[in-house]
Amino acid sequence: METVDDIIADLDRSFMLSLIMSMSAHNAIANRVEEWEKQHGEFIQGRSRRDVGHYFSMRATNYDAQGRMIGGGWDAFPEPPNFYADKSGPGRIHMQHLVSAIHSGANIMVMGGGSTNTDYYPEAQGIEYAQWFTYMHSLWDEQFRPRLAAFYNRDAAEAEVVSKNDVRIEFFNDIRKIRNDFVHHQGIVKNAAKLKFFDWGFKEGERLAVTMDQMIEMMDSFPRKQLTVRPAPSTSKPVRKNMTTSFDIELVHAYSKYVNDSPGVRFEKANDEMITDWLIKKGVIERSID
């Protein structure tokens, strides 16, 4: 029979594994860039007669789809896979884009690719961390909150039954806030300015730049003890409810832009006004007189 320690151990493993893989992914790209820059630099400095390809390919360019070396006979000496190409094509990206995504705070010139200016925060790091926060929030909200609620409800009296929404841990709530800013606010700080567990000092309106030190801090702060505390069932009646439906995409863009660009306007209030006006128009409810 599953225990709370089993659930926490599974969550801890998923948390640590995904976080370490996310952080090491940046190193893998950095190593690829360093390898290319070294080979390209040897050509620029005259130590190599042939330049390395300027496009990174997800497939080896010197082997075909069946794994046979291109241009080699039966007795050809095997070559190591080459992942650089001279021309663009499907599954290929110019190395300039990887270089600029890795390096930060510099003007970068790539021979044959022009120049680019990057800001203080590596783009690759932002992409990797944004993906992790999205994944971790989904894992916590859709898998582990229900599992914890089911465990605590196993022998609970009717008055002690909890829902997954009663399983609240500020550590994971902060992850949700950061995830929301990456997903819904284009990486601009809004919800992350109100973190409660982490004291990271994000300022509303600034770019959301999570550092490696902060990711390591999360490793050290995993809330094992808090997860063992039985949640209390909510005593208040829900006053708000999510509505699953779809809207015309252009209307959604215009609506979201207006609310996000309007200081003091919250989606909850705007949503209520929108539905209220429609119900009044259809004669379902009457406009209240304040």
N, C-alpha and C positions, 0 to 999 in steps of 0.2 A: 504494500500500500504506500502511495506517495506521501512523503512528509514535506513539511515546509522547508527543511534543510535541502531536500532533493530539488525543490523548485528553485531555491536561491542558488544552489550550485549550478544548475542549468543556465540560469540567468547570468551568473557571474562568468561562466565559460563563454556564452554567446557575446556578452559585453566585451570581455577582454580580447577574445579572438578577433571580433570585428574591428575593434579599436586599433589593435596592433597591425592588422592587415591594412587598414586605412592609412595609418601613419607610415608604414613601410612602403606603400605604393608610391608615395612621393619620392622616396629614395630610389626606387626602381627607375622612375622617369629621369631623375637627376643623374643616375649612373649612365643611362642611355645618352643623355645630352653630353655628359663629360666624355664619353667614348667618341661621339661624333665630332665634338670640338677638337679633340686631340688629333683625329685623322685628318680633319679639314685643315687644322693648323699646320700640319706637316706639309700639306700641299702648298699652302700660302707661303710658307717659309722656304720652299724649294727642296724640301727633303723627300718629297714623294712626287713621282711623275704624273700620277693620276689622282684627281680629286675624288673624294667619296661622294656618293649620291646625296642630293639635297632633300630627298623625300624619304620619310620613314614609311616602310611598308609592313603591314600586319602579316604578310606572307613572305617567305624567303624568295628573293628575286632570281636566285640561281638554281631553283628547283621547281619542277612542275607540280601539279596537284596530286600526282601519284608518288611524289617523293623522289623522282629521278632527276639527276643533275642535268640542267639545260646545257646543250652544246657539248656534252661529254660522251665519249664512246664507252664500250663495255669495259675497257681497261683504263678509263680515266681515273686519275687519283682524286678521291673525294675531297671536296672543298667544304669548309665550314659554311653554314647558312649565312647569306648576306641579306640584311633587312633594309638596305638603302637603295633607292632607285633614282635615276636621272630625270625622270619625267613624272608628272602628276598622273593620277588615275584613281579608280575606286579602291578604297581601303588604304589610301596614302595621304600623308599630311606633310607639309613643308616643315623642315626642321626648325625654321625660324619661329614657328608658332610654339613648338615645344621649348625652344630656348627662352622665348619671352615669357612663357608660362612658368618656367622654373626660376629664372633670375628676377630679382626685384630691385627697384630703386636704381635703375641704370638705363643709359641709352645703349642699345645693342645694335651692332652692325653685322649682318650676315652676308658674306660675299654672294652675289647673285640673287639676294632676297631683299635688299633694301634695308632700311633702318626702322626701328620701332622704339617707342618709349614706354616703359612699364612703371607702375606706381610702386608703393612701398610694400605691397602684399602679393606674394606669388599667386598667380591665377590657379595653377595646378593644385596648390595647397587648399585654396578655397573650394575648388570643385570636389576634392576628395573628402574634405571635412563636411561639406554640405550633404554629400551622399550618405556619410556615416550618421549624421544627426537624423536624417530622414528615415534611414533603416532602423536605427535604435529606437526611435519613437514608435514606429510601427510595431516592432517586436514587443516592446513593453506594453503598448496599448491593446494590441490584438491577441497576444498570446499569454503573456505572463500576468497581467492584471486579472483576466478571467480564471487562470489556473489558481492564483492565490485566493480569489474569491470562492472558488469551488472548494478549495481545501478548508477554508474557515467555515464554510456552510455545511460541511460534512456531518457534524454532530450538533449544529446550532439550533437553538430554540427559534421559533418563528419570529420572535421579536429581535433576534440577534442576526438574522440573515442579512448579508451584505451583497451589494452589486459590485461589478468591476469598478464602477465609478467611485465607490467608497474606498477603494485601494489607492490611496494618495501618498506619494513620496515626493517631497520637494526637489530632490535630486533629479528625478525623471521629469518633473514638471518644468524645470529649467531647460532640460533637453528639448522638451516640446516647444518652449518659447523660442529657442534658437532655431529649431527646425522651421517654425512658422515664418520667421523672418527670412530664412533662406528660400522657402518655397513660395510664400505669398507676398513678400516685400522686396523681391529681387536682391536679397542680401543686404538690405538697409535696416539698421537697428530700429526696432519699434518695441516688440515684446521683450527682446533681450535686455532692454534698459531696466526691466523690472525683475531681474533675477533675485531669488531669495536664498538659495543654497550657496551659490557661488558669488563671490565678491569680485567681479571682473570689471566693473566700471564702464560698461558699454554706454555710449551716449546716443540718445535718440536722434535719428537723422544721419548718423555717421555710417560708414561702411562696416559691416560685420566682419571683423578680422580675428578669428579664433587662432591662437598661437599654439605651437607644439607644447610649450610649457603648460598651457591650460588643459590640453588634452591629457598630458601626463598627470596633472592634478586630479582629473576625473578618475584616472586609474586608482590613485591613492585614496579617493573619497567614496568608493563604491559603498552604498548604504546597507551593508549586511545586517547590522543591528536593527535599523529601522524596519527592514523587511520582515523581521520576526515578530513585530508588534501586531497583534490582532486589530484590524480596522474596526471602527465603530460604524454601525449602520446610520445612514443619514436620517435625521428626524424631520427635516424640512421637505415639504412637497415641492417637486421640481416646478419652477416657474418659466423655464425656457426649454425648448425642444428643437433639435435639428430636423430639417425637412429635406429629405432626399428627392431631388428632382433635377431638371436641367432647364437652362434658359438659352435664348439666342446669344451666341458668343459675342456679338458686337454690343448688345445691351449690357452684358456682364462686364466687358472691358470699360465701357463708358461709366457704368455705375461704380465699379471698383476704383477707377481713376478719380472720380469726383469725391468719393468718401475718403480715399487716401490723401488727396490733396487739400482736404478741408479740415483745418484745425478744429478740434472740439467735436467733430462729427464721428460717431461710432456706428459700426455696422449694425449692432443690435437695434439701436434706435431707428436707423434708416430703414432696416428691414420691417420693423413694426409699422412705421409710417406707410411704407409701400403696400403692405398687405391690408392695413386698415383702410387706406384710400380705395383699394380695389373692392373690398367688401362693402363699403359705403356706396360706391358706384353701382354695385349689383343689388343693393337693397337688402343685403344680408344683415347688416348692423346699422345703427344710427350713429351719427356723429355726436360724441359727448359734448356737453356744454360745461366748460370749466368755470 
